Every structure is written in C-alpha cells, then in structure tokens.
Amino acid sequence: MVFLDVTLQVLGIVAGVLLQDHDTRHAEFQQLPYHRIFIMLFLELNTPEPILEAINYQVLTAFCHTLHILRPAKAPGFAYAWLELVSHRVFIGRMLAITPQQKVRLYAC
C-alpha cells in the first residue's frame, strides 16, 4: 500500500535527520521538535478511520522499529522524548491490543 510506504519513508527520514542532528549538536540538541513530529504522526495514524484501522499493525510495527533505532543507547539526547513516546497512553493501548502472535513477531525483530 502506497500510504504505508510513504509513512515508512517519513519515519526513516525523520529518524535519520534526528540521529545526524544529535551527532552534530551534542549538548545543544533539541529533542522537542522531533518528539512533536513523532507524537503527532502517531496520533494522526491511529485515528479511528476504516482505512487506518486496516494498516494499524503495520504502522505500529514501523513505529516500534523507529523507536528501536532511536533507543537511548544510540541517541542519549533523545532519551526523555523516547521514554515519553514509548509510555504514551495510545502507544501502550495499541501494544496491549495486538494478538500474542503479533507480539512475538514484533519482539523477534
């Protein structure tokens, strides 16, 4: 699906720019703009619409992989925003709503 491909590309680009910005600015790195981009994108992609409900698992998987790439060991300046994203009520709710088989595939990557 084209919509999902575009979403994956956007997540990849934002994550790449974040890592580059983090490596360049070090102590002057600002995590809030990236946090806002990720949270707004995630919330928009999880609105209760039929087209989005069909690709909910793929969107969740894409965000999980992106958050894995941006983990605190890789980007320590993004740690607080990362923690807030992972502990967001919508993200936790979506993670708890998937089936056990989907969870195994999600954690196996």
C-alpha positions as CSV (number, residue, x, y, z in Angstrom):
1,M,0.0,0.0,0.0
2,V,1.3,3.4,-1.0
3,F,0.2,5.1,2.2
4,L,2.2,2.7,4.3
5,D,5.3,3.1,2.1
6,V,5.2,6.9,2.5
7,T,4.8,6.5,6.2
8,L,7.8,4.3,6.4
9,Q,9.8,6.7,4.3
10,V,8.8,9.7,6.5
11,L,9.7,7.8,9.7
12,G,13.1,6.8,8.2
13,I,13.9,10.3,7.1
14,V,12.9,11.9,10.4
15,A,14.9,9.3,12.3
16,G,17.9,9.8,10.1
17,V,17.8,13.6,10.5
18,L,17.4,13.2,14.2
19,L,20.5,11.0,14.5
20,Q,22.5,13.3,12.3
21,D,21.3,16.3,14.3
22,H,22.1,14.5,17.6
23,D,25.6,13.7,16.4
24,T,26.3,17.2,15.2
25,R,24.9,19.3,18.0
26,H,25.7,17.0,21.0
27,A,24.8,19.2,24.1
28,E,22.8,21.7,22.1
29,F,20.5,19.0,20.6
30,Q,16.8,19.9,20.9
31,Q,14.6,16.8,21.3
32,L,11.2,18.6,21.5
33,P,10.7,19.2,17.8
34,Y,11.3,15.6,17.0
35,H,9.1,14.5,19.8
36,R,6.3,16.6,18.4
37,I,6.7,15.2,14.9
38,F,6.6,11.6,16.1
39,I,3.7,12.0,18.5
40,M,1.6,14.0,16.1
41,L,2.3,11.5,13.3
42,F,1.5,8.6,15.6
43,L,-1.7,10.1,16.8
44,E,-2.9,11.0,13.3
45,L,-2.2,7.5,12.1
46,N,-4.2,6.0,15.0
47,T,-7.4,7.9,14.5
48,P,-10.5,5.7,14.2
49,E,-10.8,5.6,10.4
50,P,-11.5,2.5,8.4
51,I,-8.5,2.9,6.1
52,L,-6.2,3.4,9.0
53,E,-7.6,0.5,11.1
54,A,-6.7,-1.8,8.2
55,I,-3.0,-0.9,8.5
56,N,-2.8,-0.4,12.2
57,Y,-0.4,-3.3,12.9
58,Q,1.9,-2.2,10.1
59,V,2.0,1.4,11.4
60,L,2.7,0.1,15.0
61,T,5.5,-2.1,13.7
62,A,7.0,0.8,11.8
63,F,7.0,3.0,14.9
64,C,8.4,0.2,17.0
65,H,11.3,-0.2,14.6
66,T,11.9,3.5,14.5
67,L,11.9,3.7,18.3
68,H,14.3,0.8,18.4
69,I,16.7,2.7,16.1
70,L,16.4,5.8,18.3
71,R,16.8,4.0,21.6
72,P,18.6,5.8,24.4
73,A,21.8,3.9,23.9
74,K,22.0,5.2,20.3
75,A,20.7,8.8,20.9
76,P,21.0,9.7,24.6
77,G,19.9,13.2,24.0
78,F,16.5,11.9,22.8
79,A,16.0,9.6,25.9
80,Y,13.3,11.7,27.6
81,A,11.3,12.1,24.5
82,W,11.8,8.4,23.6
83,L,10.5,7.4,27.1
84,E,7.5,9.7,26.7
85,L,6.7,8.2,23.3
86,V,7.0,4.6,24.5
87,S,4.9,5.3,27.6
88,H,2.2,7.3,25.7
89,R,-1.3,6.0,26.5
90,V,-2.2,5.5,22.9
91,F,1.0,3.6,22.1
92,I,0.6,1.4,25.2
93,G,-3.0,0.8,24.4
94,R,-2.2,-0.3,20.8
95,M,0.6,-2.5,22.0
96,L,-1.7,-4.2,24.5
97,A,-4.4,-4.6,21.9
98,I,-2.4,-6.7,19.4
99,T,-2.6,-10.5,19.5
100,P,0.1,-12.7,21.1
101,Q,1.2,-14.0,17.7
102,Q,1.7,-10.4,16.5
103,K,3.6,-9.6,19.7
104,V,6.1,-12.4,19.2
105,R,6.8,-11.2,15.6
106,L,7.2,-7.7,16.9
107,Y,9.8,-8.6,19.5
108,A,11.6,-11.1,17.3
109,C,12.9,-8.3,15.1
